[in-house]
């Protein structure tokens, strides 16, 4: 049953501040960020939109590219029902 539940939520529970961080980083383009971290621009687009969750390694590379802690780039949002423990 848990498998079906996770498939219903196509968007990731991982949220990010990539767009804001790119803007604050002298309006860095998606392509420039992609080049810095070694992925395609399309991967950056998908991560920004929440359609794809990066690997842990890529998440750290992105945080390093912005010279900011990982927690300022990515946040994990839990569903209310998961927080209640019931």
HELIX and SHEET records of a PDB file:
HELIX    1   1 UNK A    2  UNK A    8  1                                   7    
HELIX    2   2 UNK A   18  UNK A   24  1                                   7    
HELIX    3   3 UNK A   30  UNK A   37  1                                   8    
HELIX    4   4 UNK A   41  UNK A   49  1                                   9    
HELIX    5   5 UNK A   56  UNK A   66  1                                  11    
HELIX    6   6 UNK A   70  UNK A   73  1                                   4    
HELIX    7   7 UNK A   80  UNK A   84  1                                   5    
SHEET    1   A 2 UNK A  14  UNK A  16  0                                        
SHEET    2   A 2 UNK A  74  UNK A  76 -1                                        
END                                                                             
